[in-house]
Amino acid sequence: MYAPSDTATRSTGPDRSAAIIDVVVYLVAVVVFWGVEEWLRSIGRFPLPGLLDGAPSLVASFFVVVALMKRRGQRWSDFGLVRPRRWWLVPAWGLVVMVVHVASQMTIVPLLSSLLHVPPPDFSKYDPLRGNLKLFLFVTPGAMITGGFIEEFVYRGMMFDRLARIVGGTGRRTVLAAALLCGIPFGLAHFQWGVGGVLVTAVMGSMLGLMYLATRRNLWPLVFGHAALDFLLLLQVYLGVLKP
C-alpha cells in the first residue's frame, strides 16, 4: 500500500530486556501521575474535574517517553515522526484512518459487545460540554493535541516499537502482533469510560496500529485522523447527538 513517506531509517534501539524495562517504567509512571491527579481532585485543586481527567498524566507520560527514547539513543523518526514526501496526502490518509475506525466501530465492537455482554461507553464526564460553546471551544483544541499527537506518539510510536522488540524480531507476524497489541494499553488508558469504553478504544488502538503499518510507520496520518475523531466525538456531545 502506498504511504506518504518512505519507512524511516531506524536506529538499533533497546534489546528485548530493555524494551520490557521501558514499558514497565512507563506504566509505573502513568500510575504515579494518575495518583497525583486523584490527590489533587480529593483536595479540590484539579481544574475541570471529569473533563480533564487523565490529560495531565498523559502530557507527563509524553516526557517520560521522550526521556526513554533519548536514553536508548533513538530518534523521533524511530517513533514514526517522519516528514512525508507529500504533506498534502496526510489529510487523505487521515480520512482513511477515520473510515477504518468507523467501520471497526460498526462491526467489530458490536460483535464483541454482544459476545462479552459489555455495556456502552460511559461519556458522562463530558456532560458539561452539552450546549456550552465556550467550554467546547476551550477543551476541544487541547483534546485534539493530547489525543491526536501525544496518544499516537505514545501508544503507536513508542508502544509499537517496544512491543515489537518484546515479541521478538522484525518479521511480518511480529509487527502485525505488535500493531494489534497496541490496542490493549490504549484501551486500558481509557478506563474512566467504563468497560465499554475500554473495549471501544482497544479496538480503535488495534485498528490504528494496523494503519500505522499501512502508512509504513509514518505517524502523521494517524495524528491527523485521531485528532479529527476526537473533534467529532466532542462535537457530538456538544450538540447532544451523543448522549453522555
Buried (B, 14 or more C-beta within 10 A) or exposed (E): EEBBBEEBEBEEBBEEEBBBBBBEBBEEBBEBBBEBBEEBEEEEEBEEBBBBBBBBBBBBBBEBBBEBBEEBEBBBBBBBBBEBEEEEBBBEBBBBBBEBBEEBBEEBBEEBBEEEEBEBBBBEBBEBBBEBEEBBEEBBEBBBBBBBBBBBBBBBBBBBBBBBBBBEEEEEEBBBBBBBBBBBBBBBBBEBBBBBBBBBBBBBBBBBBBBBBBBBBBBBBBBBBBBBBBBBBBBBBBEEEBEB
